[in-house]
Amino acid sequence: MAELAWQLRRLRVSRGWTVYDVERLTGVSRSTLSRIERQVTEPTVSVLVRICRAYGHPASSLAEAEAGLWPSHR
């Protein structure tokens, strides 16, 4: 979950978006988005799909992030 959360935050920040922007684009509450980015909760599949669409990524790309297949931030 850590890699996924980090990648979601990285995508948001790289676009200059706030959590409010992502909320508007996805319909997912900003509190939920924040909890996902902070690794407090795991997103459901439907939430992941909505987030992926907002970022223009296929849903499989976030599964790859969770599996550690995205380039590492370290």
Contact map, one row per residue, 1 for C-alpha under 8 A:
11111000000000000000000000000000000000100100000000000000000000000100000000
11111100000000000000000000000000000000100000000000000000000000000100000000
11111110000000000000000000000000000000000000000000000000000000001101000000
11111111000000000000000000000000000000000000000000000000000001101100000000
11111111100000000000000000000000000111100000000000000000000000000000000000
01111111110000000000000000000000000010000000000000000000000000000000000000
00111111111000000000000000000000000000000000000000000000000000001000000000
00011111111100000000000000000000000010000000000000000000000000000000000000
00001111111110000000000000000000000010000000000000000000000000000000000000
00000111111111000000000000000000000000000000000000000000000000000000000000
00000011111111100000000000000000000000000000000000000010000000000000000000
00000001111111111110010000000000000000000000000000000000000000000000000000
00000000111111111100000000000000000000000000000000000000000000000000000000
00000000011111111000000000000000000000000000000000000000000000000000000000
00000000001111111000000000000000000000000000000000000000000000000000000000
00000000000111111100000000000000000000000000000000000000000000000000000000
00000000000111111111110000000000000000000000000000000000000000000000000000
00000000000110011111110000000000000000000000000000000000000000000000000000
00000000000100001111111000000100110000000000000000000000000000000000000000
00000000000000001111111100000100000000000000000000000000000000000000000000
00000000000000001111111110000000000000000000000000000000000000000000000000
00000000000100001111111111110100000000000000000000100100000000000000000000
00000000000000000011111111111100100000000000000000000000000000000000000000
00000000000000000001111111110000000000000000000000000000000000000000000000
00000000000000000000111111100000000000000000000000000100000000000000000000
00000000000000000000011111110000000000000000000001101100000000000000000000
00000000000000000000011111111000000000000000000001000000000000000000000000
00000000000000000000011101111101100000000000001001000000000000000000000000
00000000000000000000001000111111100000000000000000000000000000000000000000
00000000000000000011011000011111110000000000000000000000000000000000000000
00000000000000000000000000001111111000000000000000000000000000000000000000
00000000000000000000000000011111111100001000000000000000000000000000000000
00000000000000000010001000011111111110000000000000000000000000000000000000
00000000000000000010000000000111111111000000000000000000000000000000000000
00000000000000000000000000000011111111111000000000000000000000000000000000
00001000000000000000000000000001111111111110000000000000000000000000000000
00001101100000000000000000000000111111110000000000000000000000000000000000
00001000000000000000000000000000011111111000000000000000000000000000000000
11001000000000000000000000000000001111111100000000000000000000000000000000
00000000000000000000000000000000001111111100000000000000000000000000000000
00000000000000000000000000000001001101111110000000000000000000000000000000
10000000000000000000000000000000000100111111000000000000000000000000000000
00000000000000000000000000000000000100001111101100000000000000000000000000
00000000000000000000000000000000000000000111111100000000000000000000000000
00000000000000000000000000000000000000000011111110000000000000000000000000
00000000000000000000000000000000000000000001111111000000000000000000000000
00000000000000000000000000010000000000000011111111100000000000000000000000
00000000000000000000000000000000000000000011111111110000001001000000000000
00000000000000000000000000000000000000000000111111111000011000000000000000
00000000000000000000000001110000000000000000011111111100000000000000000000
00000000000000000000010001000000000000000000001111111110000000000000000000
00000000000000000000000000000000000000000000000111111111111001000000000000
00000000000000000000000001000000000000000000000011111111111000000000000000
00000000000000000000010011000000000000000000000001111111100000000000000000
00000000001000000000000000000000000000000000000000111111100000000000000000
00000000000000000000000000000000000000000000000000011111110000000000000000
00000000000000000000000000000000000000000000000000011111111010000000000000
00000000000000000000000000000000000000000000000010011001111111000000000000
00000000000000000000000000000000000000000000000110011000111111100000000000
00000000000000000000000000000000000000000000000000000000011111110000000000
00000000000000000000000000000000000000000000000000000000111111111000000000
00010000000000000000000000000000000000000000000100010000011111111100000000
00010000000000000000000000000000000000000000000000000000001111111110000000
00000000000000000000000000000000000000000000000000000000000111111111110000
00110010000000000000000000000000000000000000000000000000000011111111110000
11110000000000000000000000000000000000000000000000000000000001111111100000
00000000000000000000000000000000000000000000000000000000000000111111100000
00100000000000000000000000000000000000000000000000000000000000011111111100
00000000000000000000000000000000000000000000000000000000000000011111111000
00000000000000000000000000000000000000000000000000000000000000011001111100
00000000000000000000000000000000000000000000000000000000000000000001111110
00000000000000000000000000000000000000000000000000000000000000000001011111
00000000000000000000000000000000000000000000000000000000000000000000001111
00000000000000000000000000000000000000000000000000000000000000000000000111
